[in-house]
């Protein structure tokens, strides 16, 4: 096996923590985010935006930004809502959540903007 990269993170440094699978990959640009949102919409899932302080990302409740976007089919509008949330809460993590109303569960959670302390 080749070299495996070690990601240093610690409880004392919230900015070093990894949040879900995509946080190990390079940051996505808007085109990549639109593709992820479109995938969610293609599955028939409902998108929702949540945010929280970086120091509480792994052990506290995330706040909901407005209501879930039931019936929204425009990926760019959903990204615009996430961007609006980020503009108001610049120091917070912002994540996109997808909710499957048939299975009654969250199916996707992607941190799309990272706040810094």
N, C-alpha and C positions, 0 to 999 in steps of 0.2 A: 504494500500500500504506500502511496506517495505521502508527502508531508501534509499533515492536517493543520489548518490554521487555527490558532487559539485566539478567541475573542475575550479580551480582558473586560470584565465588568464587576461591579461591586455595589453593595447596598448603599455605601456612603457616597457614591457618585451616580445619581439618577441618569445623567446624560450618557453614561457608559452602558446602560442596560439595553439588552436586545428585547424587542417586543414583537413576538410572532415571527413566522418564517420569513416574510419579505424584508424584515429589518437586517437580515444577513446579506441581502443583495444590494447592489448599487441603487441609489434613489431613483424612483420612476419619474419620468417627465410627464407632462399632461397627456401626451399620446398614450403612454403606458397605462395611466390611470383611467383614461376613457375606455381602453380595451378591457380593463378589469371591471369597470362599471357596466359596460355593455354585456359582459359575460353574466353578471348578476341579473341584469334585466332579461337576458335570453333564457335564463332558468326559470323566470317567473317569480323571482324572489323580490321582496320589498327592501329597498335601500333605506338606511337611516344613518345619521351623522351623530357621533358622540365625542365628548372631549373631557379631559381631566388634567390636573396638574402632573408634571413629570414624576414628582416624588410619590404620587399616589397611584400611578398607572397599574401596578400589579396587585394592589391590595385594597382598593377602594372602589366605590361605585363610580361609574362614568356618567356624566351628565348628558342628557339627550338634547341635541340641537333641534328645536322645533319638533314637529311630529314626524313619524316615519313617512316616507314619500310613497304612499299607496297609489298605485296606478301611474306613477311617473314613468315615461318611456324614453325620455331624452337624457342621455348620459351627460351631455354638456351642462344641462340644468342642475344635475345632481353634483357635478364637480364644482359648479358655481356656488352652490349652497355650502359645500365643504370649504371652499375658498373664503366665503363670507364669514363662516365660523372662525376660520384661522385668522382673518384680519382683526376680528374682535378679541380673540383669545390667543394672541401671538405667543404667549409663554406656555401654552397648553399643548398636549398631544391631541391630535384630531384623528379619529378613525372612522372608517366606513364599515358599516355592519350590514349584512344581508340577512333577512329573516324569511324563512320558508313557512308560509302559513299553513301548508298541508301537514308538515311534520311538527309544526309548533316549536321550532328551534332556530337558533342562529346558525347560519351555515358558513358565513365568511366574516372575518374581522381583519381589517388591514389598517394599520396606522399609516396615514397618508401625509401627515405633517407632524414633525417632532418639535415640541416646545423645548426651550432651553431655560435652565434655571439661572 
